[in-house]
Amino acid sequence: MTQKEKKIVNTLKSHIGYHLRVVSNAVSYSFAKKLSDSEVTVAEWVILREMYSEDQKISPSAIAEMTGLTRGAVSKLIDRLLNKGLVTREESSDDRRFQDLKLTTKAMRLVPKLGHIADKNDESFFSVLTDSEKKNLVKTLIKIAEHHELNTNPIE
């Protein structure tokens, strides 16, 4: 193909998605690294944080709906949280297919600490923005997500 026939292609850095990905990857990697000291993954944090909001027994299917994760993914994450002593599971006496999950005392103490790590991680990346810029950025990202019906929690 000659130089004349070659089509003009925008550079990588001319795309908004490129810049979003650069920032998102850095924020996510930093958060995952900070969570590693607590031996909790980002995906486990999502489950713990959503369960913390409920502050009661909850079913795996409700967690799947809240997080946008598949039931299979939630099941695997719950098994990991059970093994770490962060969640308890009770099977229904009427039907063993139904389970109630609840955060342990250990998890109830851990979630606020992990939340603080999340807040500090955001602060370290976004403190360069004014409050107004942060508000507008969040508003813009929510608008894009709603337009494209993006309603799952990013976990990786």
Buried (B, 14 or more C-beta within 10 A) or exposed (E): EEEEEEEEEEEEEEEEEEEEEEEEEEBBEBBBEBBEEBEBBBBBBBBBBBBBEBEEBBBBEBBBEBBBBEEEBBBEBBEBBBEBEBBBBEEEEEEEEEBBBBBBEEBBEBBEEBBEBBEEBBEEBBEEEEEEEBEEEEEEEEEEEEEEEEEEBEBE
